[in-house]
Every structure is written in structure tokens, then in C-alpha cells.
């Protein structure tokens, strides 16, 4: 007899939570180590500001968010009478981590030589991001309902392949003799049903293996550990409303990036919820976006310029067997490390190439999911949704390379770059507002494949509007930000509209698509088969 929903006891911890905890914990650990280094060595914030204000503030946001997502997972489990629900992972947003440092805070620091002023700008920017995500909580569900899954998952795969996977992969092959054994162990443990003796956690085993190889092989420095140990000290966050309000007093320059990136944030959150649904856990999008927006606002008020968000990677932790407990445990442990100022020590103890392979694993899972859980006919739409993110990543690599050489693309000139096979301007335009651009482009391709030309025309018109105001394909939010690209999308809408006049029959859905629609409540359940005749 089935257990009733009210009587279902959802376990706080399942065996797979251990693997998910070490895997996801290492993921967040890498990101917090990275943002700590960016604050100290790029913006030149003092160790006191970083270890006694920013990290404790981030810790509060992380523990609150992960506890909340544990609650959502347990609520979903009870509602659906299941014990296999996996909580959404939550941590500091990786793209925003770099954007707030290099686009917002660093220019202020270089202009004023005042790290505190740069910090204020970062807090104001994070606050605005949070407000926009809160607004998105009421728009996002509508977009999710009408955008093709291939477009939503394709944009997420684009982020995962580029910004989540490529830098870790490069770091791995930079010290391959440390990283590749770790990577192999993760793949064996997380992509197969192979278990270690005593069911020892794969994530922990991989970290210990890489650390041992790194220390034995001479890749680590014992003096760095001693120096980092001296920085340990307990600190709790306090309100930094004075810094926040000071930053908000000059808010206009921040809007040009905050508005499109706020839209990016709620679009990414929407894609992550879709990714979780494809893996079997259908969360309420509004509940997720409200939490993400609130987390950014609370973090900014406490002193953190790094907006937290639902992470890419839910399917990976679900495949690892994670339930609801791993999320809360990760939030609590990372928060304690933030309060204790332990990240300097951890960075000295664990070799980075032993940590980052988990990010490449997540990239593999999310990239594969975009194809596995989209209609087979929409494979081209997945690729179309990937392209803007690849362009944005390529542009960032070009910019960073030129900066290392002491120049910029503007100084080199488009003609010289194109003469060497680098169509910089086109990549730049294509990649601006990448996740939203990918959503639009992927949707257009999917609807054209389905011969739903009216829908394709609507998304073409949306692309024109978004380009015109600079939310996609524009350097900044502005009126007539990129008229030529907007005109191109208008022409897409016109072409699709003309084909719609022929009233073609839509592409028939296959059995897998019909079942997916039924599970998402978009189609009626199939009628039961008639009983056999007596």
C-alpha cells in the first residue's frame, strides 16, 4: 500500500548526499577561493575587509539560501510522495563574480585608487541585480512556459561548456599529472555504478588523491601553509548599509551592466530550474527566483558584492545520489569556513588542479543534458543557443590576451584583427547579453523546425526589441543601442510571418515529446487502454 503524502518521512541524509556534499562543497570552495583572490589581488581590498566583512556576509547568504533550498526539496518530496528529490545547489554566481570585479570594481579602483570606493560600487551593483531578479520572479514563469526547452537548456549548456568548464580544463592540463587521476576517479564514481571499498565518498577520495599527488610531487609550498594559518580568526558580518547607500548615490553608471546582467541572472535561474525539471525535480520557479533576488540584496546589505544564485549542476548531484541534505550541509560548512577566515589556508593546502576537475564534470553533465532532454528534432536549436555564450567566452579570451600584451582590441583595430582571422567585432556583438541572446536564437530555430512560424516571428520581434534597447547585442542599455542587429531580427520576424501565411501543418510531436508535455502539465494524460474482452 502506498504511503500517504502526509505520512511520508523524508530522510535528512541519504548515502548519496555524502558524494554530493563533497562534490558540491569542492565546487563552492573553488569559487570562494577565487573571489577571495580577486578581492585581495585585483581590487586590492584589505585582508580585514575581505576576511572580516565580505566573506562572513557571503557565508550568511549561503547558509540561508542552502537551508531554504533544502526546505524546498523536502516540501517537493512530500508533495510528490517521493524520497529521491535532489535539492538545488546554491552559491556565489560564477559569471557575476568576475563581472563585478573586472567590470564594476576594478575600473573604479583604477580611476580613484580607492579600494573602498570600488567596494561600494560593487555592493550597489549587487543590490540592483537582486532587485531585478525579484522582478524576474514574476516574469520568468511566463517565459519558461513558452520558450522551447532546447533554448533554455542550450543557453545553460553554453555557460557550462565555456565559463564553467574551459578554465578548469585549462588548469587541469596545466598540471595534468595531478588533475587527470582526480578526473578519472570522479568519472568512474559519478558516471558509473562503481563504488569504492566501504562506499567511501568519491568526491573526498578524489580530493585526497590529488592533494597527495600534489604534495608528494613537489607542487605545493609548506611555507604558504604556515603563513595562511596565521590569518585564521573568527568574524561575523555586520550591516554595511552606509557603504551600500553611498554606492547607490551614484547608481546611473551601474545600470548599464546591472540591468542586462540582472536579466541574465533570472534567465539563468530559469534555465537551471528547467534543468532540474528535466532531471525529474520540478521546482516552482517563482520560489527560486525570489530566493535568489533576496540573497543578493541581503548579501549586499551585509557587505558582499557577490550575488549568490542557484547553480548549474543539479543533474550531476542527482546522478551522484544527492538528496536534500547535501545542500544544507554545504551551506553550513562553507559559512563556517567564511566566518573563520579559513580560505587562505585551504588554498595553500589543496592543489587547485585537484579541486577543479569537479567543474569539468558538471560541464559534461549539463552539456549532455541539453541534448538528452530536448526533442531530438531540436538538436540544431540547442547548438544555436550555445553560440552566443561561445562568442562571449571567445571575446573574453581575446580581451584578456590583448590586456596581457598591454593593448586592447580598439587600439589594435578591427581591420588588423580581421586580417589575422579574428572577427572581433562580430564576436563582441554576438556575445553581448549571451544567455538572453541564446534563449531568443534557440527559440527561433526550434519554432522554425516545428514550422510554428508565428511563434518564431514573435521571438524574432522580441530579439529586435531587446537588441534595440541593448539588452542583447549591445554594449550598454540605451535607446537604439544596436539598430542594425535589431533590423536583422525584424527581418527574421517578417520572413517567418510570411511563411506563417501559408498555414503549414506543425511538425508532429514524437512519443517522447508528448510524454514530456504530459509530465509538465501541458497535455492531458493518455486515456487508459480499454479492458480486454471477456
C-alpha positions in Angstrom: 0.0 0.0 0.0 1.4 3.4 -1.0 2.4 5.7 1.8 0.2 8.8 2.0 1.8 12.2 1.3 1.3 13.4 4.9 2.9 10.3 6.4 5.9 10.3 4.2 9.2 10.7 6.1 11.8 12.4 4.0 15.3 11.5 5.2 17.6 14.3 6.2 20.6 12.5 4.8 20.9 9.7 2.3 24.0 7.8 1.2 24.3 9.8 -2.0 24.3 13.1 0.0 27.9 12.3 1.1 29.2 12.2 -2.5 27.1 15.2 -3.5 28.3 17.1 -0.4 32.0 16.6 -1.2 31.5 17.3 -4.9 29.3 20.4 -4.5 31.3 21.6 -1.5 34.5 21.5 -3.5 32.7 23.4 -6.3 31.7 26.2 -4.0 35.1 26.1 -2.3 36.8 26.7 -5.6 34.6 29.7 -6.3 35.0 31.3 -2.9 38.8 30.8 -3.1 38.7 32.5 -6.5 36.6 35.5 -5.4 38.9 35.9 -2.3 41.9 36.1 -4.5 40.2 38.6 -6.8 39.3 40.9 -3.9 42.8 40.8 -2.4 45.0 40.9 -5.5 42.9 42.6 -8.2 40.9 45.3 -6.3 43.5 45.4 -3.5 40.9 45.3 -0.7 42.5 44.8 2.7 42.6 41.4 4.3 40.4 42.8 7.1 37.7 43.9 4.7 37.8 40.5 2.9 38.0 38.1 5.8 36.0 40.1 8.4 33.3 41.6 6.2 32.9 40.2 2.7 33.4 36.5 3.3 31.2 36.5 6.5 28.5 38.3 4.6 28.7 35.8 1.8 28.6 33.0 4.4 25.3 34.3 5.8 23.8 34.4 2.3 25.0 30.9 1.5 23.8 29.2 4.7 20.4 30.9 4.5 20.0 30.1 0.8 21.0 26.5 1.1 18.8 25.9 4.1 15.9 27.4 2.1 16.6 25.1 -0.9 16.8 22.1 1.4 13.3 23.2 2.7 12.1 23.4 -1.0 13.4 19.9 -1.7 11.7 18.4 1.3 8.5 20.2 0.5 8.6 18.9 -3.1 9.3 15.4 -1.8 6.3 15.4 0.5 4.1 16.9 -2.2 5.0 14.2 -4.7 5.4 11.4 -2.2 9.0 10.8 -3.2 12.2 10.3 -1.3 14.6 10.8 -4.3 14.2 14.6 -4.7 17.6 16.4 -5.0 17.9 20.0 -3.6 19.0 22.8 -5.9 22.7 23.8 -5.5 23.2 27.4 -4.4 26.4 29.5 -4.2 28.1 32.7 -5.5 27.3 33.2 -9.2 30.5 32.5 -11.2 29.9 34.8 -14.1 28.9 37.7 -11.8 31.9 37.0 -9.7 34.2 38.0 -12.5 32.0 40.7 -13.9 31.6 42.6 -10.6 35.4 42.6 -10.1 36.6 43.4 -13.6 33.7 45.4 -15.0 32.4 47.3 -11.9 35.0 47.4 -9.1 38.4 47.4 -10.9 37.6 50.4 -13.2 36.6 52.4 -10.1 39.8 51.3 -8.3 42.0 52.2 -11.3 40.3 55.6 -11.6 40.4 56.5 -7.9 43.0 54.2 -6.3 40.4 53.7 -3.6 39.5 50.1 -2.9 36.7 51.1 -0.5 35.0 53.2 -3.2 35.3 50.2 -5.6 33.7 48.0 -2.9 30.8 50.5 -2.5 30.2 50.3 -6.3 30.2 46.5 -6.1 27.6 46.5 -3.3 25.3 48.8 -5.1 25.6 46.7 -8.3 24.8 43.5 -6.4 21.8 45.2 -4.8 20.4 46.3 -8.2 20.9 42.7 -9.5 18.8 41.4 -6.6 16.0 43.8 -7.3 15.9 42.9 -11.0 15.9 39.2 -10.1 12.9 39.8 -7.8 11.1 41.4 -10.7 12.1 38.5 -12.8 10.3 36.1 -10.4 7.0 37.4 -11.8 8.1 37.4 -15.5 10.2 34.2 -15.5 7.4 31.6 -15.2 5.7 33.0 -18.2 9.0 32.9 -20.3 9.7 29.4 -19.1 6.2 28.2 -20.2 6.5 29.5 -23.7 10.2 29.1 -24.5 11.3 25.8 -26.0 13.2 23.5 -23.7 16.1 23.3 -26.2 16.6 27.1 -25.9 16.5 27.1 -22.1 18.9 24.1 -21.7 21.0 25.1 -24.7 21.8 28.5 -23.1 22.7 26.7 -19.8 24.9 24.3 -21.7 26.6 27.3 -23.3 27.5 28.7 -19.9 28.6 25.3 -18.7 30.8 24.5 -21.6 32.5 27.9 -21.7 32.6 29.7 -18.3 32.2 26.7 -16.1 34.4 24.1 -17.9 37.1 25.8 -20.0 39.1 27.5 -17.3 39.1 24.4 -15.1 40.1 22.3 -18.0 43.0 24.6 -18.8 44.1 24.5 -15.2 43.9 20.7 -15.2 46.1 20.3 -18.3 48.5 22.9 -16.8 49.3 20.3 -14.1 47.8 17.2 -15.7 49.7 14.7 -13.6 47.8 16.0 -10.6 44.4 16.6 -12.2 43.8 13.7 -14.5 43.8 11.0 -11.9 41.3 13.0 -9.9 39.2 13.5 -13.0 39.3 9.8 -13.8 38.2 8.9 -10.3 35.3 11.3 -10.4 34.1 10.0 -13.7 34.2 6.4 -12.5 32.5 7.2 -9.3 29.8 9.6 -10.6 29.1 8.3 -14.1 29.0 4.6 -13.3 27.7 2.4 -10.5 31.2 1.5 -9.4 31.7 2.0 -5.6 34.9 2.4 -3.6 35.6 -0.1 -0.8 33.4 0.7 2.2 31.4 3.0 -0.1 34.0 5.7 0.6 32.8 9.1 -0.8 34.2 9.6 -4.3 34.4 13.3 -4.0 36.5 13.1 -0.9 38.7 10.3 -2.3 39.4 12.4 -5.4 40.4 15.4 -3.4 42.6 13.4 -1.1 44.2 11.6 -4.1 45.0 14.9 -5.9 46.3 16.5 -2.7 48.6 13.6 -2.0 50.0 13.6 -5.6 50.5 17.3 -5.5 52.4 17.3 -2.2 54.4 14.2 -2.9 55.3 15.6 -6.4 56.5 18.9 -5.0 53.8 21.1 -6.4 52.9 22.6 -3.1 54.7 25.0 -0.7 54.8 24.3 3.0 55.7 27.9 3.9 52.5 29.1 2.3 50.5 26.9 4.7 52.3 28.3 7.7 51.6 31.9 6.5 48.0 31.2 5.8 47.4 29.5 9.2 48.3 32.8 10.9 45.3 34.5 9.2 42.7 32.4 10.8 40.2 34.3 13.0 36.5 34.3 13.8 34.3 37.1 12.4 30.6 37.6 12.0 29.1 40.0 9.4 27.5 43.3 10.3 25.3 45.7 8.3 27.1 47.8 5.8 24.2 50.0 4.8 26.4 53.1 4.8 28.6 51.6 2.1 25.6 50.4 0.2 23.8 53.7 0.2 26.9 55.5 -0.7 27.3 53.3 -3.7 23.7 53.7 -4.7 24.1 57.5 -4.6 25.9 57.2 -8.0 23.8 54.4 -9.4 23.4 55.6 -13.0 26.7 54.2 -14.4 26.0 50.8 -12.8 22.6 50.4 -14.6 24.2 49.8 -18.0 25.6 46.4 -16.8 23.2 45.7 -13.9 20.1 45.6 -16.0 21.2 43.1 -18.6 23.0 41.0 -16.0 20.0 41.1 -13.7 18.0 39.8 -16.7 20.8 37.3 -17.3 20.6 36.1 -13.6 16.9 35.4 -13.7 17.2 33.8 -17.1 20.0 31.5 -15.9 17.9 30.7 -12.8 15.0 29.8 -15.1 17.3 27.6 -17.2 18.6 25.9 -14.0 15.0 25.2 -12.8 14.3 23.7 -16.3 17.4 21.6 -16.0 16.2 20.3 -12.6 12.8 19.5 -14.1 14.4 17.6 -16.9 16.2 15.5 -14.3 12.9 14.8 -12.5 12.6 17.6 -9.9 10.0 20.2 -10.9 10.6 23.2 -8.6 8.4 26.3 -8.5 10.4 28.9 -10.5 9.0 31.9 -8.6 10.1 30.5 -5.3 13.6 30.0 -6.6 13.9 33.5 -8.2 12.6 35.2 -5.1 15.2 33.5 -3.0 18.0 34.4 -5.5 16.9 38.1 -5.5 16.6 38.2 -1.7 20.0 36.6 -1.3 21.7 39.2 -3.5 20.0 42.1 -1.6 20.8 40.6 1.9 24.4 39.9 0.9 24.8 43.4 -0.4 23.4 44.9 2.8 25.9 42.8 4.9 28.9 43.7 2.7 29.1 41.1 -0.1 29.3 42.3 -3.7 28.9 38.7 -5.0 25.2 37.8 -5.8 24.5 34.1 -4.9 22.3 32.1 -7.2 21.1 28.6 -8.0 24.0 26.8 -9.6 24.3 24.9 -12.8 24.7 21.2 -11.9 21.6 19.8 -10.3 21.6 16.8 -12.6 25.1 16.0 -11.6 24.4 15.9 -7.9 21.2 14.0 -8.6 23.2 11.4 -10.5 25.6 11.3 -7.6 22.6 10.3 -5.4 22.2 13.6 -3.6 19.0 14.3 -1.7 18.1 17.3 0.4 20.8 17.2 3.0 23.9 17.9 0.9 22.8 21.4 0.1 22.2 22.4 3.7 25.5 20.8 4.8 27.4 22.6 2.1 25.9 26.0 3.1 26.7 25.4 6.8 30.3 24.2 6.2 31.2 26.9 3.7 29.6 29.6 6.0 31.8 28.3 9.0 34.9 28.5 6.8 33.9 32.0 5.8 33.4 33.0 9.5 36.7 31.5 10.5 38.7 33.0 7.6 39.9 29.6 6.5 40.0 30.1 2.8 43.6 31.3 2.7 44.7 28.1 4.5 42.6 25.8 2.3 44.1 27.4 -0.8 47.5 26.6 0.5 46.7 23.0 1.5 44.7 21.8 -1.6 46.3 21.9 -5.1 43.9 23.8 -7.4 44.3 21.1 -10.1 42.9 18.6 -7.6 39.8 20.7 -7.0 38.7 22.0 -10.4 38.0 18.6 -12.1 34.6 18.6 -10.5 33.7 21.7 -12.5 34.6 19.9 -15.8 32.4 17.0 -14.7 29.5 19.4 -14.2 30.1 20.9 -17.6 29.9 17.4 -19.2 26.6 16.6 -17.5 24.9 19.9 -18.3 26.1 19.8 -21.9 24.8 16.3 -22.4 21.5 17.1 -20.7 20.7 19.8 -23.2 20.6 17.1 -25.9 19.2 14.3 -23.8 16.2 16.1 -22.5 15.3 18.2 -25.6 13.4 16.8 -28.6 15.8 15.1 -31.0 14.5 17.3 -33.8 15.6 20.4 -31.8 19.3 19.5 -31.7 20.1 22.4 -34.0 18.3 24.7 -31.7 20.5 23.6 -28.8 23.6 24.5 -30.8 22.1 27.8 -31.8 21.5 28.6 -28.1 25.1 27.7 -27.4 26.6 30.0 -29.9 26.3 33.4 -28.1 27.9 32.1 -25.0 30.8 30.7 -27.0 31.2 34.1 -28.7 31.2 35.8 -25.3 33.8 33.4 -24.0 36.0 33.9 -27.0 35.7 37.6 -26.8 36.8 37.5 -23.1 39.8 35.4 -24.1 40.8 37.8 -26.8 40.4 40.8 -24.4 42.5 39.1 -21.7 45.2 38.2 -24.1 45.4 41.7 -25.5 45.4 43.2 -22.0 48.3 40.9 -21.1 50.2 42.4 -24.1 49.4 45.9 -22.8 46.9 46.8 -25.5 43.2 46.5 -26.4 41.1 45.5 -29.4 40.3 49.1 -30.0 44.0 50.0 -30.2 44.8 47.1 -32.5 41.8 47.8 -34.7 39.2 45.6 -36.3 40.9 45.6 -39.7 44.2 44.2 -38.2 42.3 41.6 -36.2 40.2 40.5 -39.1 43.3 40.3 -41.3 44.5 37.7 -38.9 41.3 35.7 -38.9 39.8 37.3 -35.7 36.4 38.8 -36.4 36.4 40.6 -33.1 33.5 43.0 -33.6 31.2 40.3 -34.8 32.1 38.1 -31.8 31.6 41.0 -29.4 28.2 41.9 -30.7 27.0 38.2 -30.9 28.2 37.6 -27.3 26.7 40.6 -25.6 23.8 39.5 -23.4 24.7 36.0 -24.3 22.3 33.9 -22.3 19.3 36.0 -23.3 20.5 36.1 -26.9 20.9 32.4 -26.8 17.4 32.0 -25.5 16.0 34.1 -28.3 18.1 32.5 -31.1 17.5 28.9 -29.8 13.7 29.6 -29.6 13.6 31.0 -33.2 15.4 27.9 -34.5 13.2 25.5 -32.5 10.0 27.1 -33.7 11.2 27.1 -37.3 12.0 23.4 -37.1 8.4 22.9 -35.7 7.0 25.0 -38.5 5.4 27.2 -35.9 6.3 30.3 -37.8 4.1 32.7 -35.8 6.0 31.8 -32.6 9.3 32.2 -34.4 8.1 35.6 -35.6 7.2 36.6 -32.1 10.7 35.7 -30.8 12.2 37.5 -33.8 10.3 40.6 -32.8 11.4 40.1 -29.2 15.0 39.9 -30.4 14.6 43.1 -32.3 13.3 44.9 -29.2 16.0 43.5 -26.9 18.7 44.5 -29.4 17.2 48.0 -29.9 17.5 48.7 -26.1 20.8 47.0 -25.7 19.8 44.0 -23.5 21.3 41.7 -26.2 23.9 42.5 -28.8 24.5 45.9 -27.3 27.4 47.5 -25.4 25.1 49.0 -22.9 21.4 49.6 -22.2 20.5 52.5 -24.4 17.9 53.7 -26.9 18.8 52.4 -30.4 21.8 50.5 -28.9 22.2 48.4 -32.0 19.8 49.3 -34.7 21.3 47.1 -37.5 21.0 44.0 -35.4 17.5 44.9 -34.3 16.7 45.4 -38.0 18.0 41.9 -38.7 15.7 40.4 -36.1 12.8 42.4 -37.7 13.6 40.8 -41.0 13.5 37.3 -39.3 10.1 38.2 -37.9 8.9 39.3 -41.4 10.2 36.2 -43.1 8.6 33.9 -40.5 5.4 35.9 -40.7 5.2 35.4 -44.4 5.7 31.7 -44.1 3.0 31.6 -41.4 0.5 32.9 -44.0 0.9 29.6 -45.8 -0.6 27.9 -42.7 1.7 24.9 -42.8 1.0 21.8 -40.6 3.2 21.9 -37.5 5.8 19.2 -37.1 4.1 16.3 -35.3 5.5 15.6 -31.8 7.0 12.2 -31.2 6.1 9.9 -28.3 8.9 11.3 -26.0 7.8 14.9 -26.5 4.1 14.0 -25.8 5.1 12.3 -22.6 7.3 15.3 -21.5 4.3 17.6 -22.2 2.1 15.4 -20.1 4.5 15.3 -17.2 4.8 19.1 -17.3 1.0 19.5 -17.3 0.9 20.8 -20.9 -1.1 17.9 -22.3 -3.8 15.6 -20.9 -2.9 12.2 -19.6 -3.3 9.5 -22.2 -6.6 7.6 -22.0 -6.3 4.2 -20.4 -6.2 1.2 -22.7 -9.6 -0.5 -23.0 -10.0 -3.6 -20.9 -9.7 -6.8 -22.9 -12.9 -8.5 -23.8 -14.0 -11.3 -21.5 
